[in-house]
Amino acid sequence: MQSEIKNNISDITFIGSGISSSFTILHFLDSIEGQTNADRQICITIIDKYNEFHTGIPYGSRSGFSVHLITSLKNFLPEPELGKFVHWLNNNKNWLLEELKNDGGALAVDWLNIHADKIAKNDWEDLFIPRRFFGCYIDEKVKNKVQEFQKQGVVSVKYIQGEVSDIEKVEDKYELFLESDTSVLSHKVVLSVGSLPVNHLWKKEDLIAENNLLFVNAPYKPELKETLRKIEDFTDQLPEKKINVLIIGANASGLEMLYKLNDVDSIKARVNKFVFLSTQGLLPDSVVDEELKKEYTPYNLQALATEKSLTAQIIADATYKDLDHADEMNLGAASTVEIISRAFGSLLGSLNEEELKKFACLHGNEIGRRQRCAGFHYSKTIDALKQEGRFDHIAGRFSDIKKNDVGEYLLEYLDTTSQKNVMYDDTVHLVINCIGSTNLNKSDIPDLLKNVINKGYARPNDSKIGFEVNESLETSKNLHIVGPLLAGNVFEGKAVWHLEHCGRIIWLSEVLSERFKEYFFKENELNQRS
């Protein structure tokens, strides 16, 4: 099949097949319904380095069936897609729930029992459902749509499992080089590779196993289930010890890892305590304080409503002051995120494009770090550990792991308050890196991204996690970006900085699909290939 592709030219080639590329394909196919040319088809090639297409890591088998959305379903998915998904859930819930039982442990059973009535009534929207459910939905939806359009002769779609390491512009096309020594020639290329890889904190391997220590740098590689199996094996090698677990990063991945370690009975039983290390020393909030929320007003942001000359910095400073005020009231992000987001969002419309871009690149994600929320199923696991005296949270940044004289390992970290390196007062045995991704200025980014930067095909913007693109989502002519690497841009007068949000992904994938339609069709007729 790959030699056949080499001898043919693809019209569109997607590098990466997560939900960004999946929604782009769905929107594009919907937009060209009934617009055909009997002389030829549109040839689409989809390349992914894993053997699972259309879901990406978050919604695929690599995350498993028993980790949950970080928001409620109604806040995860906008209409009309929400209604379509709920209808699909109603028709498929029996086998989905069975998969959840098979994949999960005690906490999965607990989640099912707590929400049994809502599930029975098909009342999904307030639930933090297993996100694999959405992965199954989108996978089925794309496959059915592709099959339908292939039968009609509108498109041909070819899948390749492999990793693209380089791109070379050849006249008005691009040649994509795979590590398997094959190549693909394509008129248009879409970089849809998801978020940047994890930032390795200690040594360079994804997993480091030593006596008395297991350090996991990439918990979802190759998949979460495999990582949990290795952790279980490690605990079995220390039968006389109650192990201490250090999770670096109090984000969605950190919460998931703690949740899953407590969901696997054989691991949970061996743990003495769980320690989180994060810069602010704060956990994502999950409980809305309805009474205290009524007393909260974002005064600093509201005071800017009459200002005639605003900048990104002025709006960001006011946002931080209002966040500080919420902290002083002991009011968490779950109670204030909508209020504050609405307040600064209403001000962004008064910024010019240059200032909007500054907000997208420099401030959006920083504000987001102080507005993290999570589901109650995650927070109550931590509450239970706190009651047992088995949870600790350090405010600081990871510096090193050091071995002491008796072969045990200790954490060294930069304390947030004192800004000095200190040693944690207990040993650590299992360390899981959930700190987040690297950035485009570092040397450890994938070869593909290095090469497109070095060749001048793409330029990182000031966010350091996204590329500069035009209104057609192009970094160069016919080289498009979709997904998280669009962070730090402005589209249709809107600043974007967090492109792992499903609503934004759907919106921008629709923008890209419209550009494809304009490129391939003129007056509803498919252009001949050049």
N, C-alpha and C positions, 0 to 999 in steps of 0.2 A: 504494500500500500504506500509506503514512504517513497519508493522509487517512482511510483506513479505520480505522486504529488510533485516530486522534483521536476518531472517532465511537463507538468501543467502549472498554470499560473492561478493563484488564488486571488479572488477579488478582495476579501477581507480575511485577515488572519488574527485571531485572538491569542495572545500569549497570557495564559491564565484563564481558568474557567470557573471562577467564583460567582457570587451573585451579581456583581457589577456587569460582567460579560453576559451572564444569563439574562438579566433584564434588558440589556442592550439588544440582544438577539430577539427576545420576545417582542419588544417595541418595534424593532425594524421589520420583522415578519408581519406584524399586525399592520404596519403602515403601508406595506406593498401588496396587501391582499388584493388579488385581481389585476395587478399591474405586471404583466409578463411580456416576454418577447420569445416567440416560438423558436427563434434561432439559437438561443443560448440560455443557460441558467446563471444565477449568481453563485459563485463558488466560495464557500465559507470553510476555513480551516480553524480548528480549535486545538491548541496545544497546551498540555498541562504536564508538569513533571511528576504528578501523582496519577494513579490509575483510576481516580474518582473525579468525575466531571460535574460541573454545574453547582457545586455547593461550597467550595473553598474549605478552609480548615474549620471556621466556626460552626458551620451547619452540616458538616459531613461526618463520616465515621471516625475521623481522627480525633474528634472531640467526644464521641460517644453519644449515647441516648439519654444520659442522666445528668447533664449539666444544663442550666436553665438560662433563659433570657435575663439580661441585667435590668430590663424594664418590663412593665406589664405589656401584654400583647397589644392593647389599644394604643400604647405609646411607642410601640416598636414598628407597627405597620400602618400606613395611612390608607384611607379609602381611595379608590374602590378595592384595592388589593386586600384590605383587611376582611371585607365581606366575602370575597372569593375564597380566602384562606379558611375562614371560619366554616364556610359551607363544606370545604374539603375535609376539615377536621371532623366535622359531624359524621361524615361518611367513612372515615378511616380510623376513628379513634380506638376501636377495639384492638387492632393489631399494633398500633402505635403504643398504647398503654402496656401491651404485653412485652414489647421491646424494652420499654422503660423498666419494667419489673426485672427482666432478664439481665439488663445492663447494670442496674443500680443495686443498692443494698438497703440497709435499714432506713436511711433518710429518704430514699426514693419511695419506699412503702409508706413512710410517714406523710410525704407530700400527697400521695394518692389518697390516703385516708382523709386528710384534712380537706381536700378539695373534691371529694367524691360526689357531694350533692351538686356542686356547680358543673362538674363534668357530666353528670347524668342529665342535667338540664341543658347541656350545650352552652353553658354560660362561660365563655372562654376569655372575654376581653380583659378582665381584671387579673387574670392569672399570669404568673411568670412561668410560662410553659417550657418544657425541654426544647431547646432551640433546634435539635435534630429534626423535630417535627416539621419545622419550616424548610429544612434542607430536603427532606423527602418530598415535600410539596413542590418546591421549585424544580427539583430534578425531574419529577414526573411531568410537570408542566412544559418544561423546555423540550424534553424528549418527544412528547406528544405533538407539540407544535412543529418541531423539526420534521418529524415523520409525516405529518399532514402536508407540509409544503414540499417535501421531497416527492411525495406521491403525485402532487399536482405538477411536478416538473419545474417549479419556480426556483428552487435552490438545490444545490448539492452540498452536503456537510460532511467533512472528513475530520476524524479525531486522531490525534497523535499523542501518545504518552512519551514525553521527553522534555529535556530542559534546554531552552534557547540560551546560548552563551554569548551570541554576538549578532549584530545587524549591520548590513552594508548596503548603502544606497547604490542601486544599479540603474542609471538613467532615471526614469520616473517610477521605478519600483524599488522594493526592498528585498534583499535576500537575507533570510533568517538561518543562522547556523546552529544546528543542534549538537549536543555533546556526543551524539551517536554517529557523528560524521555524515549526517544527511543535512539537506537544506530545503527550504521552502521559499519560493518566489511569490511576492504578493504586491498587489496594487496599494492596498491599505493595510496598516498594522495597528492593532490596539494593544497597548501595554496595560494589562489588567491583572497585575501580579499581586494585588492585595497590599497589606501593610509591609513595611520594611522588616527584615529578619530581626530576631531578638538580639539584644546587645549582650554578648557573653561577658559576664562579670569576673569570672575566675578561670584562668587558663582558656584554651581555645576550643576544647571539645564540647559537644552537646551534653555529654554525661561523663563525669569523672568519678570513678570508684576507687577508694583507697580504704585501708584498714580504719575502721571507726568513722568513715565519712563517705557519704554519697552526695555529690553536688550535681544537680540537674539544671543545666543552662537552657534547655529547650524542652519543656514538659509535653508539648504536643508533637514532638518529632521522635519516632515516626507517627505515633498516635498516643493519646492519653492512656488507653488501656494497657499498652506496652510499658509505658512509664510506670504505671501503678504496679504492674507485675514485677518490674525491676526493684521498685521500692519494697514490695512485699518480700522479695528474695533477700534484699539487704537486711531487713529487720530479722529475718530468719537466721542470718549469719551472726547476729548479736543476741543470742537467746537469754543471756544473763543481764542484759541492759534494758532499761526503759529509755528510749531515745528522745532527744529534744529536736524538734523540727523548726527550722528557720525559713520563713517565706519572705522574700525580698520584693516589696512592692504591694501596696494596699489598693490594688485595682481589681478589675473584673477577673483577671486570670488568677490573682492571688486568692480572692474569695473562692473561686471555683476549686482551686487546689486544696484549700483547707476543707471545703465541703466534701470533696471526694475522698480525702484521707480519713474523714470521719464517717463516710458512707461504707468504707471497706472495713468490716469488723476486725479482720486479722491484722490490719495496720493500726487501726484506732486503739486496739487493746495493748499495743506495744509502745505507745507514745506517752511520754511523761508530761511534756508541755509543748505548746505551739507558740512561736514567737514571730511577730510581724516586725519588719523594719521598713519604714517609709519616711520620707523627708519631713512631712508635717506631723507624723504620728497619729493620723486620724483615719478612721475607717469610713467607707461609704455609708451614707445614712439610709435608713429604710422605713422609719416610722414618721408619719406626718402628725405633728402636734396641732390639732385643729384649733384649740383655744389660743395658744400662744401665737399661732400664725395670724390670727385676727389682729393682734397688736403690732404686727411687723409692717413697716413701710420703708421702701428703699428711698429715703429722703434725698440722698446725694444724687442719685440718678434723676429723680423727679425734679430737682432744682435746675437741671440742665435743659428742661423742656423749653424754656424761653430764651436760651442762649442762641445767638445767631451765628457764632463762629466756633464750631466744635471740631475737635481732632480725635483721632483714635486714642491717643494717650489720655486726653481729658475724660473720655467715656470709660476707659479702662480703670483709671484712678478712682473715679466715682463708684464703679462696680466693686472694686476691692474694699472701699470704705463701707459700702453697704453689706458686703460679706462679713467684714469685721464686726459690724453692728449686730448681725445675726449671731455670730459667735459669742458676743458679749451677753446676748439674751439666752444662750444655750439652745438656739434654734437651728436644727440641722438642715442639710441640703434638701432632704425630701420635702421639707415644708416651704423652702424658699426658692427652689430652682425655677419654678414656673414664674414666680413674681419677679425675680431678678432678671431672668432671661427676657421676659416681656418688656421690662423697663429699659434695658440697654438695647434690645432689638428695635424698639420704637425710635431710638436715637440714631441708629446706624443709617437710616434713610436720608439723614441730613448731611452725611459725609460725601465728599467727592470720591472718585474711583481710587485715587492715590491713597487717601486716608482709609478707605474701606479695605484696601489691600494690606495696609499696615495692621489693621485690626485682625484680618484673617491670618496674617503671618506671625504676628508678635503677641497677640493678646488672647485670641479665642481659646486656644488650648490651655493657656495658663489659667484662665477663668474656669474652664471646664474641670481642671484638676481639683478645684475647690467646690465643685458642684456635683460630686460623684454620689450617685444613689445606687441602691441594690435592693433585691427582693428580701422579704422577711425570712424566707427559707435559709438564706445565707447568714443573715445577722443573728438569727436565733441560735444557730450552731455556735457562734462566737459567744453569745450570752450564756449558753450552757457551759462552755469551757471556762468562762470567767467565774461562774458560780462554783465550779470545781477547783478554782485556783490554778488552772492549767493554761492560762493565756496571758501573754505579755506583748506590749506594743512599744517599740523603740522609735523615737523621733531622730532620724539620722540617715546618712548615706553610707552604703557599703564601701569599705576600704580594702579589706583582705580577710582571708581565713588563714590562721596560723596554728601550727602544731606545737603543743607544749612538750615538756620533758617526758611525760608518760604516754605519749602517742595519742592524746586526745586533741580535738580541734576547737579553737576559740574564734569568735567573731571580733574583728576590729572594724570600728565604724566612726565616721565623722559626726559628732553630736551636733544636732541642729542648733541647740541653745548656746553652747559654749564655743562652737566651731573648732573644737579640738578632737583629735583622734583618741578614742578610748576603747578599752576592751570590755566586751560583755562579760558579766560575772559568772556565766555558766557555759558548759561545753555545748557544742552543737554536733549533731550526727547526720541529719538529713537537711540539705539546703536546696531550696527550689527558687530559681531565678524567675521572677515575674515582673521585672523592672520595666519592661517595655522594649520598644524597638530601637535600633540604631538610627543614625541619620545620614543624609546624603553627602555630608561633608567628611564622613569617616571612610577609612580604607576597607572596612569589612563588609561593604555592600556587595550584592551579587555581581558577577562579572558582566552580565547583560547591562545593568544600570551603569556600571563603571564605563563600559564601552560607548554607550549612547551619549554619556556626558563628555568623555574624552574626544569623541568625534564631532562634537558640537551639534548633535541631533536633538539634545535636550539640555535644559539649564535649570538647576535647582533654584527655587525662589527662597526668599528670606525665612520661610518657615523651617527650612532644612529637611522637611519631610515630604515636600511636594515639588512638582515641576511647574515652571512657567508655561502656560498654554494660552492660545487665542480663543476666540468665541466658538471655534469649531473643535475645541478640546485638543488642538494640535500643538506639539512641541516643534515639529517641522512639518512641511507639507506631507499630508497623508500618513503621518505618524501620530496617533492619537493616544490619549491617556484616559482611563476611566477608573473610578475607585479611589482608595485612600491617597494615591499619589497626586490627586488633584488638590490637596490641601494647600491653602494659602493663595487662592485665586478668587476672582470676582466674576460671577455669571449673572446676567440679566439683572444687574444692580444688587446682587446678593453676595455677601462675603461668605466663603465656605472654609472651614478649618477642621471639621471632624467628619471625615468621609467614611466612617464605619456605621453611620446612622442610616438605617434602611430607607427612610423617607427621602434623604438627600441622594442616595444611590439611585433610587427609582427615578427621581427628577432628572438627574444629570445623564443617566443612561437613555432617557427619552430625548434629551437634547442631542446626544450623539447620534441616536438612531435617525433623527430628522436630518442631520447633516449627511448621513449615508444616503438617505432617500434623495436628497437634492443632488448628490454626486452621481448616483447611478441612474436616475430617471430624469427625463425631460418630457414635460407634458404627458405624464403618466405612461411613458414608453421607455423601456430599458435601453440604455445606451449600448452601442457596440463597444467591444473592448478596443482600446488603443493598441 
